[in-house]
Structure formats: structure tokens, C-alpha cells
Amino acid sequence: MGATVINGLDDLKGRVGQELGVSDWLEVTQEAINAFADATGDHQWIHVDPERAKETPFGGTIAHGLYTLSLGPQFSYALFEVTGVAFGLNYGYNKVRYPAPLPVGSKVRMRATLTAADDIPGGVQLTVTQTFEREGGDKPVCVAESVSRVYGG
């Protein structure tokens, strides 16, 4: 399935409440977690020491919460695009929660729902609820309200 194409600000506002898509599964590898640890300086052992992490209730290393959140742009680009606008910007997040761990070796995907589209000077501020799901998991590993702004073309 291709990405959802949203054509302009009016189309965007008309899609509030709609699911914009569900990404493909992505395998979480120790190599990716180690690279994230190197990039952020967060080498906490629960993420990067598989031997020590075996002794935890998780049975192995788990992804950083911020690693999971950082997958949002990658998944979003695959799920939807807004055309007919001049440009868009990441504005931030209203709320981020990590209800469950994301073990290394598992697969994760993201479900995106447009939850708000509010007029701002020159454009629209959109809120997309990003729900990150672990394959076989009973609850999300991350739920985040991503806020972006798009400006008219």
C-alpha cells in the first residue's frame, strides 16, 4: 500500500480523526541500539549489555524509549505526505509515554492517526497520534502526540 497523500490544507483539516496508515514492521537490532547509544551518549547497560540484561525480567536488552520515538519520522514519511503546501516543520510533542518495553530482536511498527488540525497564521498545526506496536505485544511500546506545522503553498 502506498503512502496516504493529503492534498493541501483543506484536505488535511478534513481528515481529522482518520487513520493515516500503519507502517511495515521493522526489526530492532542490537547494532541499531548500539548506534543510537553512540549518537546520544546513552550507554545505559539495559540497552547495550546483552549479558547483563539477561538477568533482568526482560531477558535481554531493550530499546531506548527515545530510539523508539526517533523512528516516528521514518515511519511517517512512509505512511503519509502533505502536498500542495509550501513547507512543513516539526513543532514538538504534546505527550509521550512508553507503556511497554521494546526488546531487541522484536519487530515494531507505527500506526498514525490525525487527531487535530488547527488553523495558525499562514497554515495548519497538525497533531498526529503515533502508536508504536510490538509484534505479538499486548500493549503499545510508545504512544506520542507529534505536533507539526504546515504552511500554505
C-alpha positions as CSV (number, residue, x, y, z in Angstrom):
1,M,0.0,0.0,0.0
2,G,1.3,3.5,-0.9
3,A,1.5,6.5,1.3
4,T,-1.6,8.5,2.0
5,V,-1.5,11.7,0.0
6,I,-3.1,14.7,1.7
7,N,-3.6,17.5,-0.9
8,G,-3.4,20.9,0.8
9,L,-4.6,22.4,4.0
10,D,-8.4,21.9,3.4
11,D,-7.9,18.2,2.7
12,L,-5.7,18.0,5.9
13,K,-8.4,19.6,8.0
14,G,-11.0,17.2,6.5
15,R,-9.1,14.1,7.7
16,V,-9.1,14.8,11.4
17,G,-10.0,11.6,13.2
18,Q,-8.8,9.4,10.4
19,E,-6.0,6.8,10.5
20,L,-3.3,7.8,8.0
21,G,-1.7,4.4,7.9
22,V,0.2,1.6,9.5
23,S,3.9,1.1,8.7
24,D,5.6,-2.1,7.8
25,W,7.4,-4.0,10.6
26,L,10.9,-3.0,11.4
27,E,13.3,-5.4,13.3
28,V,15.0,-3.8,16.3
29,T,18.7,-4.9,16.2
30,Q,21.4,-4.6,18.8
31,E,23.5,-2.9,16.1
32,A,20.9,-0.2,15.7
33,I,20.5,0.2,19.5
34,N,24.3,0.5,19.9
35,A,24.5,3.1,17.1
36,F,21.7,5.1,18.9
37,A,23.6,4.8,22.1
38,D,26.8,6.1,20.4
39,A,24.8,9.0,18.8
40,T,23.2,10.1,22.1
41,G,25.8,9.1,24.6
42,D,23.2,7.0,26.4
43,H,25.1,3.7,27.0
44,Q,23.0,2.5,30.0
45,W,23.6,-1.2,30.3
46,I,19.9,-2.3,29.9
47,H,20.3,-1.2,26.2
48,V,23.9,-2.2,25.3
49,D,25.0,-5.1,27.6
50,P,23.2,-8.3,26.4
51,E,24.9,-10.5,29.0
52,R,24.0,-8.3,32.0
53,A,20.5,-7.6,30.6
54,K,19.8,-11.4,30.5
55,E,19.4,-11.2,34.3
56,T,16.5,-8.7,34.1
57,P,12.8,-9.5,33.8
58,F,13.1,-8.6,30.1
59,G,15.6,-11.4,29.5
60,G,17.8,-9.2,27.3
61,T,18.5,-5.7,26.1
62,I,15.6,-3.3,25.3
63,A,15.5,-0.3,23.0
64,H,15.8,3.2,24.5
65,G,12.4,4.9,24.6
66,L,13.9,7.8,22.6
67,Y,15.1,5.3,20.0
68,T,11.5,4.1,19.5
69,L,10.3,7.7,19.4
70,S,13.0,8.6,16.8
71,L,11.5,6.1,14.4
72,G,8.5,8.4,14.1
73,P,9.8,10.4,11.1
74,Q,11.0,7.3,9.2
75,F,7.6,5.7,9.6
76,S,5.7,8.9,9.0
77,Y,7.4,9.5,5.6
78,A,6.4,6.0,4.5
79,L,2.8,6.5,5.7
80,F,1.7,9.9,4.5
81,E,2.7,13.1,2.8
82,V,1.1,16.5,2.6
83,T,1.2,18.1,-0.9
84,G,0.1,21.5,-2.1
85,V,1.8,23.3,0.8
86,A,5.0,25.4,0.8
87,F,6.7,23.5,3.6
88,G,6.3,21.8,7.0
89,L,8.1,21.8,10.3
90,N,8.3,19.6,13.3
91,Y,6.9,21.6,16.2
92,G,7.3,19.1,19.0
93,Y,5.3,16.7,21.1
94,N,2.4,17.2,23.5
95,K,2.7,13.9,25.3
96,V,4.9,10.8,25.1
97,R,4.5,7.6,27.0
98,Y,6.3,4.2,27.0
99,P,3.7,1.7,28.3
100,A,5.8,-1.4,27.5
101,P,9.4,-2.3,26.7
102,L,10.7,-3.0,23.2
103,P,13.1,-5.9,23.4
104,V,16.0,-6.1,20.9
105,G,15.2,-8.7,18.3
106,S,11.5,-7.9,18.2
107,K,9.6,-6.0,15.5
108,V,8.0,-2.7,15.8
109,R,5.6,-0.7,13.6
110,M,3.7,2.6,13.9
111,R,0.1,3.5,13.5
112,A,-0.6,7.1,12.7
113,T,-3.9,8.9,13.3
114,L,-4.6,12.6,12.6
115,T,-6.1,13.8,15.8
116,A,-6.2,17.6,15.2
117,A,-5.7,20.2,12.5
118,D,-5.9,23.7,13.9
119,D,-5.5,26.9,12.0
120,I,-2.4,29.0,12.7
121,P,-1.3,32.2,10.9
122,G,-0.4,31.1,7.3
123,G,-1.1,27.4,7.8
124,V,-2.3,24.5,9.9
125,Q,-0.9,22.9,13.1
126,L,-1.5,19.1,12.9
127,T,-1.3,16.6,15.7
128,V,-0.7,13.0,14.8
129,T,-1.0,10.3,17.4
130,Q,1.8,7.9,16.8
131,T,1.2,4.5,18.3
132,F,4.2,2.1,18.2
133,E,3.3,-1.5,18.4
134,R,5.5,-4.5,19.1
135,E,4.7,-7.7,17.1
136,G,3.0,-10.0,19.5
137,G,2.8,-7.4,22.2
138,D,-0.4,-6.8,24.2
139,K,0.1,-3.0,24.6
140,P,1.9,-0.3,22.7
141,V,5.6,0.3,23.4
142,C,5.2,4.1,22.8
143,V,2.3,6.5,22.2
144,A,3.2,10.0,21.2
145,E,1.3,13.1,20.1
146,S,3.5,14.5,17.4
147,V,2.9,18.2,16.5
148,S,3.8,19.7,13.1
149,R,3.1,22.8,11.3
150,V,2.4,23.1,7.5
151,Y,2.2,26.4,5.7
152,G,0.2,27.2,2.6
153,G,1.6,27.0,-0.9
